[in-house]
Amino acid sequence: PAGVVEDRQLDPIEPGRVKQYRGAVEGEPGLYVCGLHFQHSTSSTMIHGAARDAGYVAGTIGTLGVAFLAPIVVKFALAFGPAEYFSLMVLAFI
């Protein structure tokens, strides 16, 4: 169920703490957390530290998104002809 943490996701050394590495929950692909105490450094609990951790998590998700969407974008780009390239060049000047 949503919002329930299973035993395999909890850290055995620190009970009640989620096992994670820089925000990615171990054993759960696609599940990320931010703002945990000492998530990556001592400043993770403060606003500027949580922002840095969130930036890392967002960058990781964005990189994975680009990697998985690249083949679709390539197929789309290869379908371009001279008229589409000309339109893109004109659009770049606007």
N, C-alpha and C positions, 0 to 999 in steps of 0.2 A: 504493500500500500504506500501511497505517496506520503512523504514526511516521516516514515519509519526507518530508523537506522538498524541494520541487521548486525549481528555479532561479528561477522567476518569483516565488516567495515570499521570496527572499533579497534583502537590501538591497545594491544595487551599491556604495554608498559604504562600508559596513562589511561586508566579506565574512563570511559565517557568521551574520549577524544577520537575523532575520525582519523583513520589512517589515510594520509594524503601526502603528496609530494608537490610542493608549489601550487597547491590548489586542486590538483587532479586527484580524485578519490581512487585509491588503489582497489582494483577488482571490479570497478564500475566504469566502463568506458563511456565517456560523454557526461559524466557527473563531476561538476566543479564546485568548489567552495571558496569564499573570500572572507577576510576579516577575522580569521582565527587567531588566537593568542599564539605568538611565535610560529606563524604559518611558514614564514621563510626567514625572518630576522626578528630582532627584538622590537623593531618599530612596526611590525605587522598589526598590532592592536591599535595603533594611532591612525589618525586620518591619512597622513601622508604615506604611511607604510601600507595601509589597506589599499590606497590608490595605486601604489607600485605593484602590489600583488594582483589587483584587479587588472591592471594593464598587462601583466604577464599572462594571465589567464585569457584575456580577450585576444591578445596577440597569438597565443597558441591556437585558439579556436579559429581565428581568421586565417592562419597559415594552413591549417587542416582544410578549411573551406576552399581556399584557393587551390590546394593540391587536388582535391576531389572534383572541383568544377572545371579545372583546366582542360580536360579532354572535350567537354561540351563546348567551351568557349572556342577552342581550336577548330572544331568542326564548323561552328558558326562563322568564324573568321575566314576559313578556307572557301566558303561559299561566296565571298565577296568578289565582285567583278570591278571593272574600271569605273562604272558609274557610282558604285557605292564608295570606292576610295576617293573619287572626286568630291562626293558629298561630304565625306568626313573631313577632307582638307578645307573645304569651304566653311564647314561648321566650326573648325578650329579657329578661324579668323573672327568669328562672331563673338 
